[in-house]
Structures are given as structure tokens and as C-alpha cells.
Amino acid sequence: GENVEQHPSTLSVQEGDSAVIKCTYSDSASNYFPWYKQELGKRPQLIIDIRSNVGEKKDQRIAVTLNKTAKHFSLHITETQPEDSAVYFCAAVRGANNLFFGTGTRLTVIP
Amino acid sequence: DGGITQSPKYLFRKEGQNVTLSCEQNLNHDAMYWYRQDPGQGLRLIYYSQIVNDFQKGDIAEGYSVSREKKESFPLTVTSAQKNPTAFYLCASSIGARGAANTGELFFGEGSRLTVL
């Protein structure tokens, strides 16, 4: 089956700096890569996603890049703000909703 | 107000007891899922259902059971056979396998925290 690895497990950045979270996957058949954000005590919510036919996608301060050859994808957050503090999960999806999560990254933005 | 609702939010259980967690959605989604969340281990899939009256084991199904008698409902029973049931349980739904309409996005409930005493 698919194996998704996520690094780092914790990340602290100063407000205004950038944050990068990296994930690798094992199954070349995976074709959809969502990122979920889970604030403390709340449900995970989708923040951005990318399909395998695209190399990069941006949404304001958030971007995701995908390298299919190397089987890795990354989340980039620029100009971080305290409200970006949360746990972020990457995932790889193969076929109809076979979704495999990474182990999560706890991001802390220091004011 | 569309969404996915889990209950109860907090639950305490004595060892040896079965307990059922409720999950209801009014999003008209075909697919529903149960995940277990433990610190440092991300979200692990327990069971999933792509359609009514059908469900499949996930990665950690041992000690759990589910049913999908109605499209809107996917209850999870944590049985006494589950050796370490204390965890945070998340239910989710998605549109399902409808070809181009399937974005893969999961919509999560707010979770149920189970503590075994």
C-alpha cells in the first residue's frame, strides 16, 4: 500500500518568516495530494490540494509543489502569522478515495 | 446547515465495555470514513464505506466494527477487543467515486474523545 512520510514533525518560525513542510510518497499511482490544517481542538480542514498533472499551485500565502519523479510534495507558507499555528497533514490519494495521511507537522508561529 | 456531526464529544468507558460513536452527515455524500488520531501518529484509517450496505477495513480495523444501513449514518463500535481504545476519533465524508465530480476532499466532524478508565 501507500506510505506517506512527513517532515518535520514540529516546526517553529518567527512571525513573517516562511515555513516549509515536506512529504514523500511511495505509490506512483497516487494522483491527488491534499493538505489539511487542524487548529487546536478543531476538525481538520482542507487548505490546498494539487493533482499529479500540475507541478505547483498557489493560493495567497500558501503554495504546494509536486515532484512526481522524486515522489515528493511540499507545502510552503510565506509571511507566516500567529493564526497559521496548527497541525498540518499531507495526504496522498490513489484511486477512489484511498487517502493516506502523513503523521502531521505541528507549526508554531512565534509573534 | 449542512455538515457532519459526531456524538458524543467526550466519552468515558470502563474496560470490557463496548461503546458506539455516532456519525451523521447531511451532505448527501456517498463515502464515509472513521479515523483514529493519536499524538505523533497522524490519522489512521479504521473503516470506510463507499456506498450504503458496504464497508471495508482500513489499516487498524481490529477491535472495531461499523455498519452503513443508511447513507447519512456510519456508526463506529469500539469493542472490548480493542486493546488500546483511548484516542480521538474522527469521522469524515466525501462525495465518493463519481468520476470527475470526485475532488477527494474529506469533510470532518469535530471528533469524539474516548477515554477508557
Chai-1 contact restraints between the chains, C-beta under 6 A:
chainA,res_idxA,chainB,res_idxB,connection_type,confidence,min_distance_angstrom,max_distance_angstrom,comment,restraint_id
A,Y32,B,G104,contact,1.0,0.0,6.0,A-B,restraint_1
A,R43,B,F108,contact,1.0,0.0,6.0,A-B,restraint_2
A,R43,B,E110,contact,1.0,0.0,6.0,A-B,restraint_3
A,P44,B,F108,contact,1.0,0.0,6.0,A-B,restraint_4
A,L46,B,E105,contact,1.0,0.0,6.0,A-B,restraint_5
A,V93,B,G104,contact,1.0,0.0,6.0,A-B,restraint_6
A,A96,B,A97,contact,1.0,0.0,6.0,A-B,restraint_7
A,N97,B,A31,contact,1.0,0.0,6.0,A-B,restraint_8
A,N97,B,S94,contact,1.0,0.0,6.0,A-B,restraint_9
A,F101,B,G42,contact,1.0,0.0,6.0,A-B,restraint_10
A,F101,B,L43,contact,1.0,0.0,6.0,A-B,restraint_11
A,G102,B,G42,contact,1.0,0.0,6.0,A-B,restraint_12
A,T103,B,G42,contact,1.0,0.0,6.0,A-B,restraint_13
A,G104,B,G42,contact,1.0,0.0,6.0,A-B,restraint_14
